[in-house]
C-alpha cells in the first residue's frame, strides 16, 4: 500500500434522505486498507449549513483527505477550501458550478418515469416516499437495504437545492466520478455533463443511484484510486 495509507482520511459525505449508514458497506473495507474513515453528518438544512458541518468534520482530521460524496453531497464537498483535501470523489453526485443551484443541475435533463414526484411539507422539507427508495433511489439494492434506507431517512430542506453554489473546489482539485448508468434519480446524461465539465476521471458502470449499497466494491476501488493518485508526502505530514 502507498504512503497515503499511514496518515490519510477518507471523509464520506451522504446525500439527501440519508445518513452515514449509507456508507456501511464501504467503511470497513477502506479501514482494512489502512485509510482512516469518517462519515460526515450533514443537517440537510441549507447548502451553507451543510458546508459548515463538513468544515467542522475536516477540523477533526490531520494529513491528506479524500472527500467522497453521494448525490446531493457532491455540492457540499465542492464548497471546501481546505488545502489538505487532495481529491474529490463523486458517486452519482451533483456538481453545480458557481452561481448554479442544485435544483438547476438536477433538473437539467428529463426525469426517469419511475423517479418520485416530490413536494415540500409545510415546514419546507422534502421527504422521500417509501416506494421511492424501492423504485428509484436504490432499486438494485436488497429489500433489507431499501427498508433500512426508508426507516432512517432524513428530510432535505428546500434551501439546500435553492441556494446558489460558491466557486467549486473541482476547478482546482483533481476529481473522480462514478457514473451510474442505471440511475433513476439523476439522469445519466446529466451525470456525464457534470463529470466532463469537471474534467473528472470518469468510471461508467451499470449501477443504480446508490452503488455504495448495490456495488460497494466499485466505490471502494474508486476512492482508493483517488487516494493513490493524489498521495503527496508533504500533505501526509500536515
DAWONOR-V417693 format. One record per residue. N is the residue number from 1. RES is the residue in one small letter. D_LAST is the distance of its C-alpha to the last C-alpha in whole Angstrom. Layout:
BEGIN
n = <N:N>
res = <RES:RES>
d_last = <D_LAST:D_LAST>
END
This chain:
BEGIN
n = <1:2:3:4:5:6:7:8:9:10:11:12:13:14:15:16:17:18:19:20:21:22:23:24:25:26:27:28:29:30:31:32:33:34:35:36:37:38:39:40:41:42:43:44:45:46:47:48:49:50:51:52:53:54:55:56:57:58:59:60:61:62:63:64:65:66:67:68:69:70:71:72:73:74:75:76:77:78:79:80:81:82:83:84:85:86:87:88:89:90:91:92:93:94:95:96:97:98:99:100:101:102:103:104:105:106:107:108:109:110:111:112:113:114:115:116:117:118:119:120:121:122:123:124:125:126:127:128:129:130:131:132:133:134:135:136:137:138:139:140:141:142:143:144:145:146:147:148:149:150:151:152:153:154:155:156:157:158:159:160:161:162:163:164:165:166:167:168:169:170:171:172:173:174:175:176:177:178:179:180:181:182:183:184:185:186:187:188:189:190:191:192:193:194:195:196:197:198:199:200:201:202:203:204:205:206:207:208:209:210:211:212:213:214:215:216:217:218:219:220:221:222:223:224:225:226:227:228:229:230:231:232:233:234:235:236:237:238>
res = <x:x:x:x:x:x:x:x:x:x:x:x:x:x:x:x:x:x:x:x:x:x:x:x:x:x:x:x:x:x:x:x:x:x:x:x:x:x:x:x:x:x:x:x:x:x:x:x:x:x:x:x:x:x:x:x:x:x:x:x:x:x:x:x:x:x:x:x:x:x:x:x:x:x:x:x:x:x:x:x:x:x:x:x:x:x:x:x:x:x:x:x:x:x:x:x:x:x:x:x:x:x:x:x:x:x:x:x:x:x:x:x:x:x:x:x:x:x:x:x:x:x:x:x:x:x:x:x:x:x:x:x:x:x:x:x:x:x:x:x:x:x:x:x:x:x:x:x:x:x:x:x:x:x:x:x:x:x:x:x:x:x:x:x:x:x:x:x:x:x:x:x:x:x:x:x:x:x:x:x:x:x:x:x:x:x:x:x:x:x:x:x:x:x:x:x:x:x:x:x:x:x:x:x:x:x:x:x:x:x:x:x:x:x:x:x:x:x:x:x:x:x:x:x:x:x:x:x:x:x:x:x:x:x:x:x:x:x>
d_last = <20:17:14:12:14:12:9:10:12:15:16:20:22:26:29:32:34:31:29:26:29:29:26:28:29:25:23:25:25:21:20:23:21:18:16:15:17:18:21:21:24:25:28:30:32:30:28:26:26:25:22:21:21:19:17:17:16:13:12:13:10:6:5:7:10:14:17:20:23:27:29:29:25:25:26:23:20:21:21:17:15:12:10:8:11:12:16:18:21:24:27:30:28:29:28:30:29:29:32:33:33:33:36:37:35:36:40:40:42:45:44:45:48:47:44:44:46:44:45:43:45:46:43:41:39:40:40:41:44:44:46:43:41:43:44:41:38:38:41:40:39:41:43:41:38:40:41:38:37:40:40:36:36:35:36:35:36:37:35:32:34:36:33:32:28:26:25:23:20:21:23:19:18:19:21:23:26:29:32:34:38:40:38:41:38:37:39:37:39:36:33:34:35:31:29:31:31:27:27:26:26:29:30:34:35:38:37:37:35:33:32:30:33:35:33:30:29:29:26:24:25:24:20:20:21:19:16:17:18:15:12:10:9:7:5:6:4:0>
END
